[in-house]
Amino acid sequence: MLTIRNWRLTVVFDNDRLSYWFAGALLSWLMMFLHLGLPIFHLWLKIPTPTIATVTGICCATQLAVTPWLFSARATRENPNGRFIQRGIAVYAWFSATTLALLYYLRRSFPEDPAIRQFVAIGMGITILFGVTGLIRYRKRSTPG
């Protein structure tokens, strides 16, 4: 419980329900869209709102896909340190999936541009390379011996 002078605020969310993790992810991406996406990218940089919504949706969808994996690796009373290796692998997979999805969206948005094709090919190659090496590194740390 958080007390600020005469106000008492109770923490509504806890760490023990997966639905709270999903709600937190959805709420955070909604706030990101409303407070950063629209003012900066739409009003200031003049990017169309559907494009901003699509990018935000891709990022939100990949986070929601990885959330159960992160939830199972959280710290609990029985395991106060959590599953560090599983969390690392989940974050690598999440960031890699997000980057690959955004690069694919970029490629589909400009199908005839050779510079975009080259950029996307290099970006996907580097993402896959770093993703696989990160997964191998974490896997080696998790195996005994």
Phi, psi and omega per residue, in radians:
M1 nan 2.480 -3.114
L2 -1.951 2.200 -3.140
T3 -2.010 2.149 3.072
I4 -2.132 1.860 -3.057
R5 0.880 -1.993 -3.126
N6 -1.699 0.050 -3.138
W7 -1.663 2.421 3.086
R8 -2.115 2.054 3.119
L9 -1.881 2.263 3.119
T10 -1.780 2.368 3.100
V11 -1.246 2.101 -3.073
V12 -1.448 -0.664 -3.081
F13 -1.621 2.545 3.005
D14 -2.218 -3.091 -3.030
N15 -1.648 0.046 -2.955
D16 -1.785 0.005 -3.119
R17 -2.192 2.226 3.138
L18 -1.114 -0.577 -3.137
S19 -1.092 -0.559 3.077
Y20 -1.185 -0.639 3.103
W21 -1.138 -0.736 3.093
F22 -1.122 -0.767 3.134
A23 -1.099 -0.709 3.113
G24 -1.107 -0.725 3.120
A25 -1.140 -0.808 3.127
L26 -1.083 -0.782 -3.141
L27 -1.117 -0.711 -3.119
S28 -1.176 -0.673 3.111
W29 -1.267 -0.548 3.040
L30 -1.128 -0.757 3.108
M31 -1.154 -0.658 3.096
M32 -1.076 -0.747 3.122
F33 -1.129 -0.808 -3.060
L34 -1.282 -0.670 -3.025
H35 -1.664 -0.405 3.106
L36 -2.041 -0.801 -3.058
G37 -1.064 -0.928 -3.105
L38 -1.242 -0.887 -3.094
P39 -1.141 -0.762 -3.041
I40 -1.452 -0.960 -2.999
F41 -1.393 -0.601 -3.125
H42 -1.538 -0.960 -3.055
L43 -1.259 -0.740 -3.058
W44 -1.529 -0.837 -3.063
L45 -1.662 -0.056 3.055
K46 1.074 0.598 3.047
I47 -1.462 2.397 -3.111
P48 -1.061 2.506 -3.118
T49 -1.045 -0.704 3.105
P50 -1.064 -0.584 3.088
T51 -1.158 -0.768 3.125
I52 -1.116 -0.734 3.130
A53 -1.137 -0.664 3.123
T54 -1.143 -0.795 3.120
V55 -1.104 -0.759 3.099
T56 -1.096 -0.716 3.113
G57 -1.116 -0.700 3.099
I58 -1.087 -0.801 3.140
C59 -1.122 -0.734 3.127
C60 -1.141 -0.756 -3.117
A61 -1.112 -0.719 3.120
T62 -1.198 -0.618 3.072
Q63 -1.150 -0.740 3.120
L64 -1.120 -0.586 3.118
A65 -1.175 -0.578 -3.095
V66 -1.610 -0.257 -3.068
T67 -0.971 -0.771 3.110
P68 -1.067 -0.613 3.110
W69 -1.157 -0.771 3.081
L70 -1.163 -0.651 3.129
F71 -1.073 -0.712 -3.125
S72 -1.243 -0.282 3.134
A73 -1.733 0.125 -3.072
R74 -1.239 2.876 3.050
A75 -1.361 2.333 3.111
T76 -2.209 3.083 3.098
R77 -1.113 -0.660 -3.135
E78 -1.270 -0.551 -3.120
N79 -2.304 1.434 -3.010
P80 -1.109 -0.417 3.134
N81 -1.523 -0.241 -3.096
G82 1.293 -2.982 3.105
R83 -1.884 1.584 -3.038
F84 -1.064 -0.788 -3.103
I85 -1.120 -0.757 3.139
Q86 -1.116 -0.667 3.097
R87 -1.120 -0.734 3.121
G88 -1.079 -0.773 3.121
I89 -1.128 -0.712 3.137
A90 -1.117 -0.709 3.136
V91 -1.195 -0.720 3.051
Y92 -1.016 -0.816 -3.132
A93 -1.114 -0.715 3.140
W94 -1.090 -0.894 -3.116
F95 -1.132 -0.682 3.116
S96 -1.134 -0.784 3.133
A97 -1.109 -0.713 3.118
T98 -1.105 -0.819 -3.130
T99 -1.105 -0.771 3.123
L100 -1.104 -0.711 3.129
A101 -1.153 -0.704 3.121
L102 -1.188 -0.687 3.088
L103 -1.145 -0.696 3.099
Y104 -1.114 -0.717 3.094
Y105 -1.080 -0.716 3.108
L106 -1.098 -0.746 3.130
R107 -1.103 -0.729 3.141
R108 -1.253 -0.428 3.140
S109 -1.311 -0.519 -3.129
F110 -2.246 1.294 -2.996
P111 -1.210 -0.426 -3.045
E112 -1.769 -0.024 -3.072
D113 -1.524 2.003 -3.107
P114 -1.187 -0.530 3.119
A115 -1.173 -0.682 3.092
I116 -1.165 -0.710 3.100
R117 -1.021 -0.796 -3.139
Q118 -1.140 -0.783 3.131
F119 -1.041 -0.797 -3.124
V120 -1.152 -0.715 3.127
A121 -1.093 -0.782 3.111
I122 -1.150 -0.775 -3.138
G123 -1.087 -0.747 3.114
M124 -1.162 -0.708 3.107
G125 -1.077 -0.798 3.128
I126 -1.148 -0.710 3.127
T127 -1.091 -0.800 3.131
I128 -1.125 -0.734 3.127
L129 -1.048 -0.884 3.136
F130 -1.163 -0.661 3.122
G131 -1.100 -0.816 -3.133
V132 -1.169 -0.762 3.129
T133 -1.147 -0.613 3.082
G134 -1.156 -0.733 3.105
L135 -1.131 -0.716 3.106
I136 -1.119 -0.741 3.132
R137 -1.057 -0.801 3.132
Y138 -1.205 -0.608 3.106
R139 -1.121 -0.708 3.115
K140 -1.127 -0.617 3.116
R141 -1.228 -0.475 -3.082
S142 -1.495 -0.335 3.138
T143 -1.520 2.346 -3.141
P144 -1.230 2.549 3.049
G145 1.704 nan nan
